[in-house]
């Protein structure tokens, strides 16, 4: 989506992001089963990414946010990626 679509009443909301986005990407990059997928158009990868994010509680932050603790542990992110892979491959 274009950055201008994230402006509301003159406030730029583009930088508000779900902290799990980068964490899911890193987990997917480390997952050998995902790396071995034949996915020429990227549809499976996008589905797995979206599904894994939907399986986790959102963790929205913005610039300047101080994160005191991370309630979503790395093993929970890895498990969400594995479950998303299973779900997507079983329901193409």
Protein Blocks (a to p, Z undefined) as FASTA:
>chain_A
ZZklmpgehiafklpccfklmmmmmmmmmmmklmmpccfkommmmmmmmmmmmmpccddd
dehiacfbdfbcfklmmmmmmmmmmmmmmmZZ
